Amino acid sequence: MSYLAKANLALSITLTAVSTLLAPLFTPILMKLLAGEFIDIDVLKMMWVIVKMVIFPIGAGLVFNKLLKGKAKWLDVAYATGIHVWNSNDHRNHHCRRSG
């Protein structure tokens, strides 16, 4: 994003944040439009999976950072491990089906 923002740090961070927040909406819609004829795409399910993988960890990180900042160092490691396990389980449970 720094290339698009021409090395403007504030603009680069804003573009990254906006694209991250819009990903759960636009990724499934674009997949349905561009690949919907080749594979069966459940738009709502894909949106929910992306929200669980992207938005929930960001929100949890913001909340935990605000509430527990500097109070317990072991929580930093535990939190990172928990997010990794959560995302790994979602990848194992997500299967694509070919349309008929």
N, C-alpha and C positions, 0 to 999 in steps of 0.2 A: 504494500500500500504506500510505502514511502515514494515509490516512483510516481504514482498517480498524484500524490500530494506535493510533489516537487520538494521533498525534504522538509516540509512543514509538519513538525511533530504533532501539534494539536489536531491538525486536519487528518493526519494519518491515523491517529488513535480514534478519532470520531468515525472515519470511514470503516475502520476495523470493527468498532462496536456496533455500528448500524448494520453492517453486513452480517455480523454474528446474530444479531437479534432478528433479522429478516430471514435467515436461513431456514428455520422451521416452516415458514410459510411458502417461500418460493422454491426451495429444492424439490419438494414433492410435486408441486404444480408443474414445474418445468420437466421433471421426470415423466409425469403422466402425458404431457404434451409431446415430448420428444421421443420417448421410448414406449409409450403406452400401447402401440400396435404390436410390439415385439414381446413384451412381458406384461403380466398382470401386476398393476401397481395399485396398492391400497393407499390412497392419498392420506386419509385421516390417521391410519396406523403409522405411516412413515412420519407424519408430522409429530405424533406423540413420541415416537422413538427419538427423533431429533431433539425434541424438547427435553426428554429425560437425559440425553447424552450431553447436551450443550447448556441449556438454560438453567436447569435445576442445579448442576454443579456450580455455575457462576453465582446464582442466587445464594446457595448454601455457603459458598466461599465468602461472599460479601457479609452475610449475617455472622458467620463464625469469626471472621476477622474483626468485625466491629465489637462483638461480645467478648472474645477471648484473647485479644491481641496482647501478647507478652505475658500471659498468665500461666501457660503450661507449654513448654517446648515440645513435649512428646505428642501433643495434639497435632502439630504440623505434620509429623510423619504419619500418624494414624489417619488424618484426614486425606492425605494424598493417596494412601493405600486404599482407603474406602472408595474413593472416586475411581481408582483404577479397577477395582474388583467390580463395581457397579457397571462400568462401561464394558468390561470383558464379558459379563453375563448378557448384556444386551446384544453384543455381536454374535454370541453363540446361539441365541434364541431367534435371531432374525434370519428368515429364509425367503428367498425369492422363488416364485413359481412362474413357470412358462405358461403363457396363454395358449389355448387350444388349437 
